[in-house]
């Protein structure tokens, strides 16, 4: 093709695109039915987002309950050697699940939480988790720990919260 033909085609497409934009803008500003339709679509999108957020919250609550009940029924090792081996197995399982992708993050919470339960210094492990574990998994683990602390000591929760310099956000 000649450069003149290409230039004419480009100019024609640009004019057509600009004409479509002008038409759409005119219709958007002057057609009451079109405005109502756009408003309705925005409301539906907002409602869908709200429902999605509620479902996400419910799924996290269900996940927390599942993890707490599974952890409560688990029998943890008692000797230091067994605890260390159990810890390594659970952390490896959690890392493997996280490595598979986001759809396995919820499954990865339980092994990381079990590892946290047998670790001698859980606050140190939480700081390590904050740096190494994906954020959604870490947030669920922190929420589970906060709920567990709250259940164990409902009146003194604020006294046992981690110091601010640790920078662990509790939702």
C-alpha positions, 0 to 999 in steps of 0.5 A: 500500500502507498503511504497516501492510502494508509494515511487516508485510511487512518484519518477515516478511522480516526474521524469515525472513532471521533464521531462515535465518541461525539454521538455517545457523549450526546446520547449520554447527556440528552437521552433520559432513558439512556441515563436511567439505564446507565444509573441502573447498571451502576446500581446493579454493579454496586449491589453485585460488589456488595454481595461479593464482599459479603460472600467473601466475608462469610467464606473467611468466617467459615474458613476461620471456624473450620481451621479452629475446629480442625486445630482443636481436634488435632493432637499435637506432639509433646517432645521437642524433637517431635514438635520440630519435625511436626513444625517442619512438615506443616510449614512445608505443606503450607508453602507447597499449597501457597506455591500452587496459586491463590486458589489454594491459599485457604487450604494453606492456612491450616498447616501454617496455623498448626505450625504456629501452635507448636512453635515455641515463640509464636510472635516471632513466627508471626513476624516471619510469616508476615515477610514470607507468607502471602498477605491473604493467608497471613491476615487470616492467621492473624485473625484466627490468633486474635479470635483465639486470644479473645476466646481464651481471655475475653477481658484482657485481650488488649493487654496481650496484643503485640507491641506496636513496633512489631507492625502486625495489623490486626483486623 
